[in-house]
Amino acid sequence: MTSALPGVLPIFADDTVGAMDLSRQYAETRDAQDPIGHFSARFHIADEQLVYFDGNSLGRLPLTTRDRLRDAIDREWGGELVRGWGQVDRPGRTGR
């Protein structure tokens, strides 16, 4: 699908109604206005340029999950050994 306007993808076949701006400037402006944009700070993002769409993945690692797993490894397993695994509800709490 091509457009008479550079950087704009037509949504409708006639190329005149409902064109969508695909410019970087437009995307950055919309990102700055995003009311939930701050949620990205809750995830481990090693490559900010990577656009990640994988339906068979757990997605980006939530920082709270990483921290809770570290706690389970360091304190419960490392410090309490087998006594630390007596909490039956731990799988349900990890990652929340």
Secondary structure as GFF3:
##gff-version 3
##sequence-region A 1 96
A	DSSP	beta_strand	8	9	.	.	.	ID=ss1
A	DSSP	beta_strand	20	21	.	.	.	ID=ss2
A	DSSP	alpha_helix	24	33	.	.	.	ID=ss3
A	DSSP	three_ten_helix	37	42	.	.	.	ID=ss4
A	DSSP	alpha_helix	63	71	.	.	.	ID=ss5
A	DSSP	pi_helix	72	79	.	.	.	ID=ss6
A	DSSP	three_ten_helix	81	86	.	.	.	ID=ss7
A	DSSP	alpha_helix	90	93	.	.	.	ID=ss8
###
